[in-house]
Amino acid sequence: MLKAIPLFFDRLVRRFLPDALLFAIILTLIVYVLGFALTDHTPIDLVQYWGDGFWALLEFAMQMTLIVVTGYILASTPAIDKLLKKIAGIARTPGQAIILETVISVLACLVNYGFGLVIAALFAVILVKRVPKVNYRLLVASGYSGFLVWHGGFSGSVPLSIATKGHPLEDTIGVIPITETLFSATNIFIVLVLLVTLPVMNRLLLRAAESQKDTFDALQIEDDPAPPAKPDKSTMTPSERMENSWVLSMLIGALGLAYTVYFFVDSGFDLNINMVNFIFLFAGIILHGTPRRFLDTISDGVKNAGGIIIQFPLYAGIMGMMVSSGLSEQLAHWFVDISTETTLPFFTFLAAGILNVFIPSGGGQWAVQGPIMMPAALDLHASTAKTAMAVAWGDAWTNMIQPFWALPLLAIAKLKIRDIMGFCVMALFLGFVVISIGFLLI
């Protein structure tokens, strides 16, 4: 069964799932039709909501573009490349490679979602060169499956938001510390069980994946580039001497290092996406040694970010239609109406999972669901902290079948969404079981 089921979904997805850009276009059309059919808004209204929301994710799109570019730059430095290869050396067999990739991804995503996505992709590329017989598509899918835990980790936008004084719902629920959310028994149970079961499940999928014969050689992953030749200083112009001098890199790198220290002293361990990009950028500058070596890697990194630049505005438009038309609010109220004190977190999780397919943004989703679910929790005497984490886990759960967050990883790994989604469906099923048990029984 563990061979037949993933094979069925893999073949189904590879045959019928379109490119990630077309997936976003199809979702746009679906939401447009639903908005017209289920609300009292006119087709012109929906066009307006779509256009007004189109640029709402520009800042976030730039952040994710930089995650891909700066992550690539950092990983291409000799020091980081050597470290990742040393860790990859632990794996000797395809099964060990799958397990190692999943564990590294889960741990990295618990620290920070952007960091985890980049590390998962880069590590997969290195692992497949060390263990060329491993199925590369399953290896990358295993890396992406680790993203399932991100909203239960230290970069989770919902638990961090409600733990901050002055958050939008403070008058309703007050400030909820992370001891009641991230360090609650429910969250710890879900994270630990997924940390153990995800690597095991991905390892069991290897038998199905191997029958597809997608090996390292077939995918023609690029070989490691040859080390750059040392420039001849005697023939350099003054500008070329500056480009190949380590002094400027160290000076600007020291400035970046100083700010990083100041930031953590002043703000604590607030490893937000901007700081991840900042650290990746300046670590890359320092570890590349000279501006010339740093600049030579930028163009390759930028090539990986094209899908993000184009597709994120489409999802912003979808979010604009969902929110402005009231579709998202309507869906949330449907689940509230059938909930009790015990079942509200579970139904909140389901509602969040459905909404996440159309609004794949943790912060955006909380802005929609939070004002509905938190008063409902108070009215039903349910735990507000547990209900808030249900929104978080619902947001993370259906990422396994939503290309939005996979774009940075796929760009680096040089795969299409259809290459991994069939395997990710199995992570979706496992996540549903584990998360449901957490919210219903723990």
Stockholm file with secondary structure:
# STOCKHOLM 1.0

chainA/1-442         MLKAIPLFFDRLVRRFLPDALLFAIILTLIVYVLGFALTDHTPIDLVQYWGDGFWALLEFAMQMTLIVVTGYILASTPAIDKLLKKIAGIARTPGQAIILETVISVLACLVNYGFGLVIAALFAVILVKRVPKVNYRLLVASGYSGFLVWHGGFSGSVPLSIATKGHPLEDTIGVIPITETLFSATNIFIVLVLLVTLPVMNRLLLRAAESQKDTFDALQIEDDPAPPAKPDKSTMTPSERMENSWVLSMLIGALGLAYTVYFFVDSGFDLNINMVNFIFLFAGIILHGTPRRFLDTISDGVKNAGGIIIQFPLYAGIMGMMVSSGLSEQLAHWFVDISTETTLPFFTFLAAGILNVFIPSGGGQWAVQGPIMMPAALDLHASTAKTAMAVAWGDAWTNMIQPFWALPLLAIAKLKIRDIMGFCVMALFLGFVVISIGFLLI
#=GR chainA/1-442 SS CTTHHHHHHHHHHHHHCCCHHHHHHHHHHHHHHHHHHHSSCCHHHHHHHHHHHTTTTHHHHHHHHHHHHHHHHHHTSHHHHHHHHHHHTTCCSHHHHHHHHHHHHHHHHHHCHHHHHHHHHHHHHHHHHHSTTSCHHHHHHHHHHGGGGGGGSTTCHHHHHHTSTTCTTHHHHCCCCGGGTTTSHHHHHHHHHHHHHHHHHHHHTHHHHHTTTCCHHHHTCCCCCCCCCCCCGGGCCHHHHHHTCHHHHHHHHHHHHHHHHHHHHHHCSCCCHHHHHHHHHHHHHHHHCSHHHHHHHHHHHHHTTHHHHHHHHHHHHHHHHHHHHTHHHHHHHHHHHTCCTTTHHHHHHHHHHHHHHHCCCHHHHHHHHHHHHHHHHHHHTCCHHHHHHHHHHHHHHGGGGCHHHHHHHHHHHTCCHHHHHHHHHHHHHHHHHHHHHHHHHC
#=GC SS_cons         CTTHHHHHHHHHHHHHCCCHHHHHHHHHHHHHHHHHHHSSCCHHHHHHHHHHHTTTTHHHHHHHHHHHHHHHHHHTSHHHHHHHHHHHTTCCSHHHHHHHHHHHHHHHHHHCHHHHHHHHHHHHHHHHHHSTTSCHHHHHHHHHHGGGGGGGSTTCHHHHHHTSTTCTTHHHHCCCCGGGTTTSHHHHHHHHHHHHHHHHHHHHTHHHHHTTTCCHHHHTCCCCCCCCCCCCGGGCCHHHHHHTCHHHHHHHHHHHHHHHHHHHHHHCSCCCHHHHHHHHHHHHHHHHCSHHHHHHHHHHHHHTTHHHHHHHHHHHHHHHHHHHHTHHHHHHHHHHHTCCTTTHHHHHHHHHHHHHHHCCCHHHHHHHHHHHHHHHHHHHTCCHHHHHHHHHHHHHHGGGGCHHHHHHHHHHHTCCHHHHHHHHHHHHHHHHHHHHHHHHHC
//
